Amino acid sequence: MESALDHHSARALLEWQVELGVTDAIVDTPVDRYALPDTAPKAKTSKAAQTPPPKTAKTDPVAVAKSAAASANSLDQLRAVMDGFEHCDLKRGARQLVFSDGTPGAPVMIVGEAPGREEDRAGKPFVGRAGQLLDRMLAAIDLDRTENVYITNVLPWRPPQNRDPKPEEIAMMTPFLERHIALAKPKALVAMGNISCQAILNKRGITRLRGNWDQALSLPVLPMLHPAYLLRQPHAKRQAWSDLLELRARLEGKT
Ligand code: URA
């Protein structure tokens, strides 16, 4: 077909089309490109590209936690290595690490489950309603976190929507808990609720375990009903009172 365009106008038009992304010259008659033989050059795949990448050993979060925990020689160091531990997804949903509260070196160390909303905000364990009940329970046997109780949780980060911690989360944080206990050097442990019994004693069934002294990490361990459970089931406070008396008797050397 004859073109009415002069050379300069045709060139300007072509450049404009290229700028718009045109890659093919359009011919006067339609072309069924699906019917054309496949002449596109095949991408060359080198031998290296065909070989799957060597399998890198999958990180074992429990092994990483064990060696990080073992590297800590003080509570401050332990807090720092836990803060730097990146293998627990809970960390990403939490505001901050909730490490401990109370008096390091105290005769009693209480181990709860995990921070809730208030604890996540405050950066301290047991400061919400369950924590306030815990303080009243402790006061009833002359214990006080500002003097003779040290408190931590199995998990230092708040689980989303306060869901139950997953077994793998408990497993990867347990080496830190064990090191925490070794560095805090309590005379007795109180395992509050099932998650704590799972992490410390490798046992579940708190209603059966509660009130009976057990042994772990060379320490006496008293499983107790969790204060959050007592808030929901006030009738169980009788059992909690009996367990508190058991704890006091042990601390006074009477059992
Ligand atoms: N429940 C726990 O187990 N720990 C806390 O810190 C708060 C509530």
Boltz pocket constraint, residues with backbone or C-beta under 6 A from the ligand:
constraints:
  - pocket:
      binder: B
      contacts: [[A, 112], [A, 113], [A, 114], [A, 115], [A, 116], [A, 119], [A, 124], [A, 125], [A, 126], [A, 127], [A, 128], [A, 130], [A, 131], [A, 152], [A, 153], [A, 192], [A, 228]]
      max_distance: 6.0
